């Protein structure tokens, strides 16, 4: 998982990227939470005027004629087109949800909130268990067992759309599929602009379930800090593409980003800077709870990472007695507090492996982090430990994973943890093949993040203005065209828990720049993680993702217009 092993981008070359455009701007926007949009008036939006001469067709995004030409990403397991009449969302359309299920009801209200602004229709939500009126979108939780926890079906006929799953997560993913079947203008906040036939979905049936359970992205908020609102913007992208895991890299040499009440200097000192000497920042426990709740509502599990025993200078400068590393590399004079590190070299920091105070510190951090994290996983890093020898490193990992287990969580670590004796249930995140077999032989499940395919901080091409290049230039096809099971030798399907795309932030200063590196590679990784290998096809993917650019423009998502994709023209 080296972030800077072979080459470092000059900090002077770091740029922000303009939202809704592939063009670069010379300086990043202010690092503050975005101003919330003005509140919408209460009540349903006004009905569109059919005689309004300003009403326009959805240029480049007309309703699809048949499910056979869908643009769903990730590609579903099975799509069967029907020759019957399409379903059309109208002013009379209602959403019907299962009674007495709060999660399913929430999904129904999220669908209604998506449809109301762009269509101008009131779109009511009601709970019912029996017959439903024609023109309804019906959500049901009586799906077949073989759909699993996240699978679903979508049945479209002229009189209704029926979304069926066995769990609310499946209903949520069915809604994302329906969302992608509608024209991209469904993402617009302007109502009444489009012709009535705009909101139709062709008849047919979709049956779908994910290949892997762990489908995620990682955001490094330690090198450069990202606000709560910026993290939520990333969660929204994950949800659209059926990704269910947000791995937050909360600490590193340059910054400590999570409040630990028993160790206040971690954020008071360690949270006060970032790469280049910027102001840094941190999440209070209330901030973190806000992120977790927002993600949970979208069926995304937050996996927090506290990297150790290396990559931890931000804690050592706050509590010097913990450190047994080397002298910090030369760094700029921009650090706001003496001893903080604002450069990008790695491998110099280390916790003392043989001190009681070290494990007291780890216990304090893990206890509080476990208590505020409802998900089952804590990531304890474990990568690039240049100071400790093999025996010292293994001793540290084995002590730490016992602490994690004692606080009721499963430990995740970068693949180097395979050098230690792992407890059952431990997960190894593979960014290289060096220690793959060491982890697999112990029964560890693998999260696949091979740097040359999945590292989202890698440049697309030599001309990309931001990002790194030590692992590879990762164009869109490089991110798409690989199999998590065959990428490293001696791995079987049952060994792989899932796929994750990490975004390290040495050169990434804000969410606009992050989106430029993430999009469109993250949807490609979503298809790697969701769709059966036998059903994946690069030519199909590049044609389908081409239609998503208009959706991203409506949503204000920045992206790299890869020349490998025949992108559709902008909406006027």
N, C-alpha and C positions, 0 to 999 in steps of 0.2 A: 504494500500500500504506500510506497514512497510518493510523496507529493512533489519533491524537488530534487530527486537523486541526480538526474543527469543535466537538467537545464532549468534555469530560473528566468522568468520573464522580468524585464526591468519594470520597477514600480512606476517609472515615468511613462511606460507604455500602456498602463492600465487605463481602460476607457469604459465609460458607460455606454449603453446602447439604447437608442431611442425606441420607446414603446410603439407598437403597431407599425414598425418599419424596420427594414434590414439595414438602414443607414446608421452610421456611427455619429455620435456627437462628441465634441472635443472634451467636455467635462461632465462628470456624473451629476445627477440631480441631488438635492440635499438629502442627507441621511436621516430623514425624519419620517414618522408615520404619515401615510397619505391622508389628505383631508377627506373626511367622509362625504359622500354625495348628499345633496339636499334630500330631505324626506319626501317621498311621494305623497300626493294627496290621499286622504282616506277614501275608502270605497272603491268599487270597481272602475276600471278605466272606461272612458266613453266609447260607445259603439262606433266602429269605423263607418265613414260615409261612403257608400258604394259609388256615388257620383263624383267623388273628389278627383279632379284631373291629375292631382299629384301622386295618386297611388301608382306604384310601379311594380313590375314583375321582379322576381328574384334573379337578377342577371347573373349568370354563371352558377346559380344555385337553385334552379327550378326543382320542384319535387321529382324524385326519381320515379321512373315509369314502372319498374319491377324490382323486386328484391334481388333479382339476379345481378343488378348493377349497383348494389349497396356499397357504401364507403365506410363501413364500420371498422374501427380500430380499437382494440385488437379483433382480428377476424374470428367470428363465431365458429363453433364446432360444426354446426349444421344450419344451412339456410335453404328453405324450400319455398319457391315462388308459387303464387296462386294466380289464376287468370281472372278471379273475381274483381269486383269494384273495390277501389281503395277506401280506407277510412279517412275521413276529413274532420279535423278539429273545427268546431263551429261555436257560435255563441251559446249554444245549448249543451255543449260538452260538459260532462261532470266526471269527477274522479271518485271511484268507489274503493274504499279500503276495508280490510278485515276489522271487525269489531273487537274492541278490548285488546289491541296490540299497539302500544305506543310507538314502537320503532317503525312498524309498517305505516301507521298514521303519519309519522314524521316524513317518511319517504313520499307519501301522497301529497303532503303539503309542499314539499320541495319541488315536486313536478308541477304543481299548480303555480308556484311562484316563478318557475321558469317560463310557463306558457302565457301568463297574463300580460306582461309588459309588451311583448312583441305582437301578440295576436289582437290585443285589445278586448279580449273576451273575459267574462267574470270567472270562469273555471272554478266551480265550487267543489268541495271535498266532503264526502259523507261516508259513514260506516254502514255497511249492510252485508248480510250473509246469504241472502237469497237472490231472487230475480233482480236484475238491474235494468234501468231504462236504456233504450237504444241510444247510441251516440256516446256511451260511457267508455272511459279507460278504467279497467277493472284490475285491481291488485289482489292477488290471492296467495295464501300460504299453504296450499294443499298440494304442492309439487311432489313429484316422484322422488323417492329416496335416493335414486342414483344421480340426481342432480347435485347431491352433496350440499355443503353449507353455503356455497356461493354460486351455484348454478341456477339457471332460470329458463323459462320458455317465454316467447313473445308470439302470440297468435293474433294476426290482423285480419279483420273482415270488415265489410262495409258498415256493419252496425256497431262494432266495438273493437277495442284492443284489449286483450287479456294478458296480463303479466303475471306469471305464476312462478313461485319458488317455494322451497321448504323452509327458508329462513329470511329474515328481513334484509340481510346483506345481498341475497340473490335478487330480491325485488329492487334494491338500489341499483344493482348492475343492469337489470332489465330496463330501468328508467334511463340509464346512460345510453343503452342501445337505442331505445325509442328516440331519445334526444338526437342521436346521430343520424337516425332515419329521416328526421325532419330537416328542412332546409336550414342552412347556417344562420339565417336571419332570426331563428328562434332565440338566439343569444342576444338580440338587440333589445335595448331598453326603450325603443321608440315604437309606439303602437299605431295601428291603423294605416301603415304605409304600404301594405302589400295586398295584392289581389286575393280574393277569398279562397281561390283554389290552392293558395300557397301551402296551406297546412295539411297536406294529405300524405298518407303513408300507404304504400302498395300492399296488397293482400299477400298473405303467406305465413310461414311459421319459422321461427328461429329457436333452436335448442342449443344451449351453451353451458359450459362449465370450465373452470380454469385448469390448466395443466399443473401448475405449481401453487402451493399455499402461500409462499412469501413472494410478494411482487412489490418492489419498492424503489425508493430513491433516498439518497443521503444528501443532506445539506450541511456543509461545514460552516457553522456560525462562529467558530473560534478565530480563524484567521481574519475574517471580516464579519462584523456583527450584522445580523438581519433582524428587523423589527418583528413584533408579533404579527402585524398586518402583512408583512412580506412573507412570513412563513405560511400564513393562511392562504395567500395567493398560490403558493406552491401546492398546498393541500388540495385546492380546487382543481389544479391540473391533474394531480394524481387521481382524484375521484372521476374525472371525465374519462380517463383511460383505464379504469378498473384496477388501479394499483392500490394496495391495501396497507402499505408499510411506509412510514416516514422515520428514517433513521437520522437523528439530530446529533451531529458531532459537536458536543457542547464545550469541550475543553481541548486546549493544545498549548504549546509553548507560548503562543502570543496572547491568549485570552482565556479566562474562565467565565462562563456565561450563565451559570445556574446558581441561584441562591441556596446556600447550605447554612441553616441558622446556627448550628453549633460551630461553624467555621466562618465567621463573618468576613475575615480578611480575604477570603477567596475571591469575593466579588468586589470588595472595597479596593483591593490592590490589583489582584489578577484580572479583574473585569474592566480595568480602566484604560485599556489600549487595544491595539490590533496591528496588523501588518502595516508598516509605514508610519506608525505613531498616531493613528487616528484616535477618536475618543472611545472606541469600543462600546461597551454596554453589557447588560446582562438581563436575564429574565428573573423577576421575582417569582416566588412560588405561585403567586396568584396569576402572573403572566403565563407561566408554564401550564397551570391548570386550564387557562383559557385556550391555549393551543391544543391541549389534549382533548378538551370537550369539543372544540370545533372539528378536530380530526375524527373523533368518535362518531359524531353526527353523520359523517361521510364514510363511515366504516373503514377508517384508516387508523392503524395502531401506531402509536409513537414509541420508538425504541431509542432511549437516550444513551449516548456514549460518553463515558469519562475515560479518556485514553491514559493508560498507565502500563508499565512503570516508566516508560519514556513519554515524549510529547507532553510534558507536564511541568514545564518551567513556570507557568503562570501560578501554579499552586506552591511551588518551591520558593518563589520570590515573596509570597505571602507568608509562608511558614518555612523558613530556611532550614530548620532542623530536620526536615523530611528529605533533603537532597543529598545524594551521593554521586552526582554527575560530574561532568567536566565544566570547565569555564565556558561561559556563554560566548558564542562567536561575536566578532566585532559587529556592531549594529549601528544604526544611525543615532544621532543625538535627539531624535524626535520622541523618544520614550518619555511619557509624562512623569513617571516615577523612576528613580534610579534603580537599575537592576531588571526592569521589564525588558522583554525581548520583542523587537518589532521587525526582525528579519524573517527569512524563510528557510534557512538551513535547518537540518534535522539531525537527531542522533546524539545530541550532547547532554540532554537532561535524563535523570533517572531518580526514582525513589530509592531510598535505602532498603534493600531487600531483607536486612537482618535486624531491623529495629522494631521494638514493640510499638513505638510511636507511629510508624508507618501503617501498621495494621489497625491501630486505633483510628487513624485518619480515614483509612479505607472504610472501616465499619461505620463511621459517622456519615460519610458521603453516601454509601450504599443504603444505609437505613433510611435516610431522608428521601433519597431518590426513589427507592422502592415504594415508600409510602405515598408518594405523589404520582406514581406511574401505574395506572390500572392494568396495562398490558403485561404479558408474562416474561418479557425479556429486558435484561440490562446488558449493554455492550461495554466491555471493559478494555477495549483496544488491544494492547499487547504487541504492537508492531514496532519495527525499526529500533530495537533496543541494542544500541551499540556499546553500552557501558558494562552491562552484566554479562557474565559468561553463561554457558548453557545450563549448568547446574543451578546457578543463582536465579536465572530467569525461570526455569521450571519450578523451583521452590516458590517463587513469588506467585506464579499463575495458579498453582495448586492451593496456596493459602487464600488467594482472592476468590477463586470459584467456590470455596467453602463458605466464605462470607456471603456471597451472592445467594447461594442455596439457603443459607440460614435465614435470609430475609425474604424467602419465598419466590425467588425469580430464577430463570434459566440464564446462564451466562452465554453471551456471544462474544467472540474475539476474532481478530484478524488471523489469517491462516498460521502465523507463527506459533499460536498456542498449541498446535499439534505436537510441539516438542515436549510439552508437559503431559502428565498423566491426567486425562480428562474425565470428568464425571459424566455419567449417563445423562443425556439430554443437552449437553453442551453443543453449541453451534459454532462452526468455523466459517468465517467469511473469506472466500478465496479470491485474492487479487493476482496471484501468480501460482505456478504449479509446484513450487519448491517443497511445500510441506503437505500437499494434498493427501498423499497416501498415509502420512503419519496420523492425520485426523480421521480419515475413513476407516483405517484399521481399528481404531478405538470406538467405532460406531457413531462418531459425530455426524450430524447432518450438516450439509454444506449450503451456504448462500453464495451463488456464483456472481462474481464481479470482476472478471478478467480485465485488466487495465486496458489492453489493446482493443477491447470491444465495448466495455461498459463504463469506463471512466469519462464522465461528462465534462471534466475540466480540460480534457485534451483538445487541442485545436482541430478544426475540421481539415484545414489545409495549411500550408506554410504562410498563406496570406491572411489567415484569421488574426484579428487584431488583439484578441484577449485569449487567455488559456495557456496551457503548457504543452510540451511536445515530447517529454522523455519516454513515454510508453509507445506512442504512435501518433500519427495523424488519423483521427477517427471520423471519417465521413459517414454519411447515413447508412450506406450499405455495410460498412464495417460493424456498425452497431446492430444491424439487423441479421446479417448472414452468419450466424453461428448457433450451435446447439449446446445448451448448458450441460448436457450429459456427455457429449463427446469432446468438449473443449479441452479438458485435461484427461490424461490417460487413467485407466483403472477406476473410473467413476461409473456407477449405474444409476438408473432412473430413481431407484429408491433411496439413493444417497443424497439426492438433491432436494433441499427444502424449497429453494426458489432462486430468484434473480434480483439483483439490485444495481442501480446506476448511481455511483457516488459523484457528487460535485464538490471538489475541494476548492477553496476560495482565496488562494494566494493572490490571484489576479482578478477576482470577482468582487466588486464593491457594493452591488445592490441587486435587487431582484430583476431589474431590466436586463442587466448584463447576464445574470444567471439564466433567464429565460432564453437568451440568445444561444447559450451553450446547451441548454436542456432540450430545446425544441428545434428540430423534430426528432432528436435522438431518443428522448424518453418514450414517446409513443412506439418507436421501434422496439425498445426493450420491453415495453408492456406486451407487445405481441409475442416476443420471444418467451415471456413468462406465462402468458395465458393460453395461446393457441397451440394445439397439437403440432409437433414437428412436421408430421406428414401433411398438414394442411397449410403450412407456411410457404409463401412464394414471394420472392423479391419483386418480381414484375407486378404482381397483384398489389403488393403493399405500396409501391411507389405511385401506382395509379390511384389507390384509395386515399393515401395521405395527401395527395395533391389537392383534393377537395376540402381539406381541413384548414387551409390557409385563410379562407374567407371567415371561417368560424373564429380563428384566432384573432383576426382583425376586429371582429365585433367584440370579442372579449378583452381586447387590449393587450394581447400576449405577444411579446417580441419573439422573433424566430429567425433562424438562418435559412435563407432561401437556397437550399442545396441545389446545385445544377443537375443533380441526379434525378430530380423530380420535375414532372411537367406541370408546374403550379398553375392553378387557374387564375384568371385576372381578378383584380380587386373589385369589390362592390362599389359602384359609383357613390 
